[in-house]
Amino acid sequence: MSHWTVEDMPDQTGRTFVVTGANSGLGYETARRVARKGGRVIMTARDQGKGDAAVERLKREHPDADAELRLLDLADLDWVRAFAHDVPDPIDVLVNNAGVMMPPRSLTKQGNELQFATNHLGHFALTGLLLERLRRPVAADSPSRVVTVSSTLHRRGSIHFDDLTGERSYNPTAYYAQSKFANILFGLELDRRLRASGSTTQSLLAHPGYAATNLQSSGPTGFMKSLMKVSNVVMAQSAERGALSQLFAATAPEAEGGQYIGPGGLGEQRGHPKVVQPVKSAQDPELAQRLWALSEDLTGVRFVFP
Ligand SMILES: NC(=O)c1ccc[n+]([C@@H]2O[C@H](COP(=O)([O-])OP(=O)(O)OC[C@H]3O[C@@H](n4cnc5c(N)ncnc54)[C@H](OP(=O)(O)O)[C@@H]3O)[C@@H](O)[C@H]2O)c1
């Protein structure tokens, strides 16, 4: 995989992908590349106008693309349930991509902190509700997969079990890191549970390094927003390059369950996809089980393994 690019992606005809947050950034690039290789893409967005514009843009470039829009707000667990109920199956690959970064503190309809709710809980619930709808049996070289998108910032994360909503002490960066740390704990625990159940479905993790997208302007405020405006120009790679890790995780036959894929360049900030390692604390099965139980309680979703 040393210099894997989208040109190495196998044909995806006959396979269905659900990509969350597909109207923008890495999600859009993921949908675009999969559609170009013949895959059917269910693109989710929380805003009808933005979602329609993304599908139109994709179809302008690839008129034969099999792409459709479904509305989904991951911060609202009622919406997640309704979406999961209505989405057509079977699904081959679920890409848990949507995310929000470093907004001022706010709580969702169900009372959860926005970043934890969107980035982790919404995807936890969605995965649990769709797991049985992932395709099986599958060909050995094209297993069904769940790909969860984390970040190098997970390294600064921990789970604030005693202040999950940041009521006592909210810091936008720390709570973003918490949500991305939770992505890793979840993806690895899902891999362990899938293997233990004998399922052929695989759980993988990916991160893009640093890619210039709307992420850096939609969440942060004040000084952080200004700083990121500059660093987006000076340091970031394109969304197209940033999406390579999750595209590899979603489609490469040689990728394996439990792997974390990130850019191979300096500091994992840019470059071609390779297997990278999450921080040790995010690989702790006991911590993952504690988060899993909490996530089941907060979402009301219990996973059923075959
Ligand atoms: N860009 C980077 O350098 C970087 C680095 C590390 C990790 N990541 C991760 O990559 C993923 C994709 O981010 P991106 O960089 O492509 O950012 P982006 O361009 O801002 O895209 C984020 C997507 O998530 C959607 N979203 C936000 N809140 C949502 C909600 N409550 N319900 C449903 N969808 C929601 C956004 O919808 P709207 O357009 O309506 O806001 C958008 O479609 C995120 O998980 C992020 O944490 C990105």
The ligand as an SDF file (V2000), in Angstrom:
LIG
                    3D

 48 52  0  0  0  0  0  0  0  0999 V2000
  -10.2670   18.1100    8.1370 N   0  0  0  0  0  0  0  0  0  0  0  0
   -9.3590   17.6370    8.9850 C   0  0  0  0  0  0  0  0  0  0  0  0
   -8.1800   18.0720    9.0160 O   0  0  0  0  0  0  0  0  0  0  0  0
   -9.7200   16.5580    9.9390 C   0  0  0  0  0  0  0  0  0  0  0  0
   -8.7270   16.0800   10.8030 C   0  0  0  0  0  0  0  0  0  0  0  0
   -9.0260   15.0220   11.6540 C   0  0  0  0  0  0  0  0  0  0  0  0
  -10.2790   14.4570   11.6300 C   0  0  0  0  0  0  0  0  0  0  0  0
  -11.2440   14.9520   10.8080 N   0  0  0  0  0  0  0  0  0  0  0  0
  -12.5640   14.3120   10.8510 C   0  0  0  0  0  0  0  0  0  0  0  0
  -13.0400   14.1350    9.5330 O   0  0  0  0  0  0  0  0  0  0  0  0
  -14.4630   14.0740    9.5440 C   0  0  0  0  0  0  0  0  0  0  0  0
  -15.0200   14.9060    8.3960 C   0  0  0  0  0  0  0  0  0  0  0  0
  -14.7290   16.2580    8.6180 O   0  0  0  0  0  0  0  0  0  0  0  0
  -14.3510   17.2920    7.4600 P   0  0  0  0  0  0  0  0  0  0  0  0
  -12.9640   17.7210    7.7140 O   0  0  0  0  0  0  0  0  0  0  0  0
  -14.7120   16.7490    6.1370 O   0  0  0  0  0  0  0  0  0  0  0  0
  -15.2850   18.5280    7.8640 O   0  0  0  0  0  0  0  0  0  0  0  0
  -16.5180   19.2410    7.1340 P   0  0  0  0  0  0  0  0  0  0  0  0
  -16.1400   19.6560    5.7580 O   0  0  0  0  0  0  0  0  0  0  0  0
  -16.9830   20.2890    8.0730 O   0  0  0  0  0  0  0  0  0  0  0  0
  -17.5920   18.0870    7.0340 O   0  0  0  0  0  0  0  0  0  0  0  0
  -18.2460   17.6250    8.1920 C   0  0  0  0  0  0  0  0  0  0  0  0
  -19.5680   17.0270    7.8000 C   0  0  0  0  0  0  0  0  0  0  0  0
  -20.2400   16.6020    8.9960 O   0  0  0  0  0  0  0  0  0  0  0  0
  -21.5410   17.1590    8.9800 C   0  0  0  0  0  0  0  0  0  0  0  0
  -22.1160   17.3370   10.3080 N   0  0  0  0  0  0  0  0  0  0  0  0
  -21.7420   18.1700   11.3020 C   0  0  0  0  0  0  0  0  0  0  0  0
  -22.5960   18.0590   12.3400 N   0  0  0  0  0  0  0  0  0  0  0  0
  -23.5230   17.1360   11.9820 C   0  0  0  0  0  0  0  0  0  0  0  0
  -24.6740   16.5970   12.6060 C   0  0  0  0  0  0  0  0  0  0  0  0
  -25.0840   16.9960   13.8170 N   0  0  0  0  0  0  0  0  0  0  0  0
  -25.3930   15.6650   11.9500 N   0  0  0  0  0  0  0  0  0  0  0  0
  -25.0180   15.2530   10.7190 C   0  0  0  0  0  0  0  0  0  0  0  0
  -23.9640   15.7380   10.0580 N   0  0  0  0  0  0  0  0  0  0  0  0
  -23.2240   16.6710   10.6910 C   0  0  0  0  0  0  0  0  0  0  0  0
  -21.3760   18.4960    8.2730 C   0  0  0  0  0  0  0  0  0  0  0  0
  -22.6380   19.0080    7.8830 O   0  0  0  0  0  0  0  0  0  0  0  0
  -22.8280   20.6050    7.6470 P   0  0  0  0  0  0  0  0  0  0  0  0
  -22.1760   20.9130    6.3370 O   0  0  0  0  0  0  0  0  0  0  0  0
  -24.3030   20.7840    7.6440 O   0  0  0  0  0  0  0  0  0  0  0  0
  -22.1380   21.2970    8.7910 O   0  0  0  0  0  0  0  0  0  0  0  0
  -20.4940   18.0490    7.1210 C   0  0  0  0  0  0  0  0  0  0  0  0
  -21.2610   17.3830    6.1430 O   0  0  0  0  0  0  0  0  0  0  0  0
  -14.8850   14.5320   10.9340 C   0  0  0  0  0  0  0  0  0  0  0  0
  -15.2500   13.4020   11.7040 O   0  0  0  0  0  0  0  0  0  0  0  0
  -13.6280   15.1690   11.5070 C   0  0  0  0  0  0  0  0  0  0  0  0
  -13.5670   15.0640   12.9200 O   0  0  0  0  0  0  0  0  0  0  0  0
  -10.9920   15.9800    9.9510 C   0  0  0  0  0  0  0  0  0  0  0  0
  1  2  1  0
  2  3  2  0
  2  4  1  0
  4  5  1  0
  4 48  2  0
  5  6  2  0
  6  7  1  0
  7  8  2  0
  8  9  1  0
  8 48  1  0
  9 10  1  0
  9 46  1  0
 10 11  1  0
 11 12  1  0
 11 44  1  0
 12 13  1  0
 13 14  1  0
 14 15  2  0
 14 16  1  0
 14 17  1  0
 17 18  1  0
 18 19  2  0
 18 20  1  0
 18 21  1  0
 21 22  1  0
 22 23  1  0
 23 24  1  0
 23 42  1  0
 24 25  1  0
 25 26  1  0
 25 36  1  0
 26 27  1  0
 26 35  1  0
 27 28  2  0
 28 29  1  0
 29 30  1  0
 29 35  2  0
 30 31  1  0
 30 32  2  0
 32 33  1  0
 33 34  2  0
 34 35  1  0
 36 37  1  0
 36 42  1  0
 37 38  1  0
 38 39  2  0
 38 40  1  0
 38 41  1  0
 42 43  1  0
 44 45  1  0
 44 46  1  0
 46 47  1  0
M  CHG  2   8   1  16  -1
M  END
$$$$
